[in-house]
Amino acid sequence: MSNPQILCVGEILFDCLADQLGRDLKQVSSWTNYPGGAPANVASALMKLGLSAAFIGCVGEDNIGDELVNVLQEIGVNTRGIQRHPTAPTRKVYVTRSLTGERHFAGFGNFKTEEFADTKLEAEKLEESLFIKAKYLVIGTLLLGHSRSKKAIFKAIELAKKYNLTIVVDVNWRPVFWQNIEIAKPLIMEVLKEADFIKLSQEEAIWLFNLEDAQKIYSQFSKIQGVLVTLGEKGCNYYLGKNNGIVEAFPVNVIDTTGAGDSFVAGFLSQHCLHPEKILTDTETAKKSIIYSNAVGALTTTKPGAIAAQPSKKTVEMWLKKQEN
């Protein structure tokens, strides 16, 4: 689509998921590759929920870079903002899994985190034309750990403010992606100050704020509109405008939690697009938007992989009707 509503900036990669559950890195004997990377996951999930999205990031001029771009294009994601690096490889991350499907990011094989193409995203090459008619910018924080891609993230924020986009920040804290974790907190906090909406996991909320209460986190920012703290199987603690509460998670048969939080973000954005004012002023609309977001996240955990497991809009709506009955 020529004018995507939502721009997702950051990393796209292959999650190499351990085929054997409950084993550490050295004990795993085989892996299966699934397309992933939080901003790319969000862009794909949005398309499946009937919205238009673009992905902006950098991949290598290699076969797996081609594969990932093709995956996005087949789903319908606008890929005009993807940069290609001539020598740096496209990222693969090895993910071990517990017996219950919980993930552990176990490293990058023979490469260091700073060697991958996603860290080479260039601010000067960002497609400003994509920002002109967009409505939202979604960013993670993983690329803040590298000087070149950090500049690109701040440039994207600058363009979003220039064209009056709603800025959504999903913290997505993964220490293994950072060269120097000492710089992480202050950089992430700097970006959060620019956000209209912040999404954090329970662990991220405790790490950054020593709290998991969305309302208390909200009170620490002057311009923010909402905070969403996902609590895994316990659901979501939210504060939207003056609407707050906890919505319980749906009980599902969890196969793999990869990308569930990204699907939750896409679910929330789909609801915000429908009710941008009401979601902040009407208690029932706010609650229903979180129920919908929880449903999109929950359904993503019922199959392996992030993008591969994402539900369609029709699937979500039919599934929610079944839950009501």
Secondary structure, DSSP 8 states (H G I E B T S, - for coil): --S-SEEEES--EEEEEESSTT--GGG---EEEEEE-HHHHHHHHHHHTT--EEEE-EEESSHHHHHHHHHHHHHT-B-TT-EEESSS---EEEEEE-TTS-EEE---TTS-GGGSGGGG--GGG--HHHHHS--EEEE-SGGGGSHHHHHHHHHHHHHHHHTT-EEEEE----GGG-S-GGGHHHHHHHHHTT-SEEEEEHHHHHHHHS---HHHHHTT-SS--EEEEE-GGG-EEEEETTEEEEE-------S--TTHHHHHHHHHHHHHHH-TTHHHH-HHHHHHHHHHHHHHHHHHTTSSSSTTT---HHHHHHHHHHHH-
